[in-house]
Amino acid sequence: MTYRRWFFVGTAFALLGAVLAGFAIFYGSFSPRGYVEDHYSRTAARDIASQATAYRSDKSPSEVAEEVTSAWKPADQYVDGSGVYLRYDDDSVVILPLAGGSLILLEGLRTAYPRYHGTVGNAWGWGRGVTVRGGGPGAGK
C-alpha cells in the first residue's frame, strides 16, 4: 500500500511540475525582447518601418535601462544624452527620452548596428559579446 501512495504523490508532483513549466513557457520572458514585450506598453505608431518595434514607459530612460539590464545583462551598453543603447546577442534595446517617459525600440542587431553606429561608434562590439582577437601577442593569428 505504501508504494501505491508514493506513486500517486510522485504523479501529482509531476503533473504540478508540467503545469508550472507550461505556464512559464507561454507566459515567461526568456529574452530581452520578451522582457520588453511583457513589461512595457506597445506603441505601434512609433515603429520604424518593419525593423524596430516601439514600446513606451512612463519611467525615465535610466529607470527603464536599470529594469531591463537587471533582468538581462547586455553584451554592450552605451549611454549618452540621447538615450541608452543596449546590445544583446541578436537584438538591440534602444531607450530614448520621450515627453513624460521613454520610447523603447526593439530591433534586430543587423539593422540596429548600422542605424545607431553614428551614435555608439565602436562602443558596441560585434559578435556575441566575445572578441575574435585580444589574447596578447600572436593571439588570434
C-alpha positions in Angstrom: 0.0 0.0 0.0 2.8 2.5 0.7 4.2 2.0 -2.8 0.9 2.9 -4.3 0.7 6.1 -2.1 4.2 7.1 -3.2 3.3 6.5 -6.8 0.3 8.9 -6.5 2.3 11.5 -4.7 5.0 11.3 -7.4 2.4 11.5 -10.1 0.8 14.6 -8.5 4.2 16.4 -8.3 5.0 15.5 -11.9 1.7 16.9 -13.1 2.2 20.1 -11.0 5.7 20.5 -12.5 4.3 20.1 -16.0 1.6 22.7 -15.4 4.2 25.2 -14.0 6.6 24.5 -16.9 3.8 25.1 -19.4 2.8 28.4 -17.7 6.5 29.5 -17.7 6.8 28.7 -21.4 3.7 30.5 -22.5 3.9 33.5 -20.1 7.6 33.8 -19.3 10.1 36.3 -20.7 13.1 34.3 -22.0 14.9 37.1 -23.8 15.4 40.8 -23.5 12.8 41.1 -26.3 10.3 39.1 -24.3 11.0 41.1 -21.2 10.3 44.4 -23.0 7.1 42.9 -24.7 5.9 41.8 -21.3 6.6 44.9 -19.2 6.0 47.9 -21.4 3.1 49.3 -23.5 3.2 48.8 -27.2 3.0 51.9 -29.3 2.9 50.8 -33.0 2.6 54.4 -34.2 6.3 54.9 -33.3 7.6 51.8 -35.1 10.5 52.3 -37.5 9.2 50.6 -40.7 9.2 46.9 -40.1 12.6 47.0 -38.5 12.1 48.4 -35.0 9.1 47.7 -32.8 8.2 50.5 -30.4 7.1 50.4 -26.7 6.6 53.1 -24.2 7.1 53.6 -20.5 6.2 56.4 -18.1 9.7 55.9 -16.5 12.9 57.7 -17.4 15.3 56.1 -19.8 17.7 55.4 -17.0 15.0 53.7 -14.9 13.9 51.5 -17.9 17.5 50.7 -18.6 18.0 49.6 -15.0 15.0 47.3 -15.1 16.0 45.8 -18.5 19.6 45.3 -17.5 18.7 43.9 -14.1 16.7 41.2 -15.9 19.0 40.7 -18.9 22.7 41.7 -18.9 23.6 43.2 -22.2 26.8 42.3 -24.2 27.4 46.0 -24.6 25.9 49.2 -23.3 26.3 52.8 -24.4 24.7 55.8 -22.6 24.8 59.4 -23.7 22.4 62.4 -23.6 20.4 61.0 -26.5 19.5 57.7 -24.7 20.5 54.3 -23.6 21.7 51.8 -26.2 21.8 48.1 -25.2 23.3 45.4 -27.4 22.4 41.7 -26.9 23.3 38.6 -28.9 20.7 39.1 -31.6 18.8 42.2 -30.6 19.2 45.8 -29.5 17.1 47.7 -27.0 17.3 51.4 -27.5 15.7 53.6 -24.9 15.1 57.2 -25.8 13.6 60.1 -23.8 10.0 60.9 -24.6 7.8 63.5 -23.1 6.6 62.0 -19.9 8.7 58.9 -20.1 10.6 56.7 -22.6 10.4 55.3 -26.0 11.8 51.7 -26.2 12.8 50.4 -29.6 13.4 46.7 -30.1 15.3 45.9 -33.3 17.4 43.0 -34.7 21.1 43.7 -34.4 21.6 43.5 -38.2 19.6 46.6 -38.8 20.2 48.4 -35.4 24.0 48.4 -35.7 24.1 50.4 -39.0 21.3 52.7 -37.7 23.0 53.6 -34.4 26.7 53.3 -35.4 26.9 57.1 -35.7 25.9 57.3 -32.0 27.5 54.2 -30.4 30.6 54.2 -32.7 32.8 51.3 -31.6 31.2 51.1 -28.1 29.1 48.2 -29.4 31.5 45.4 -30.1 30.5 43.0 -32.8 29.6 39.3 -32.2 28.2 37.6 -29.2 30.0 39.6 -26.5 33.3 38.0 -27.3 36.2 39.4 -29.3 37.9 37.5 -32.1 41.3 38.6 -31.0 42.8 40.0 -27.9 44.7 37.3 -26.0 48.1 39.0 -26.2 51.0 38.8 -28.7 50.2 36.5 -31.5 46.7 35.6 -30.2 44.0 35.1 -32.9 46.5 34.8 -35.8 
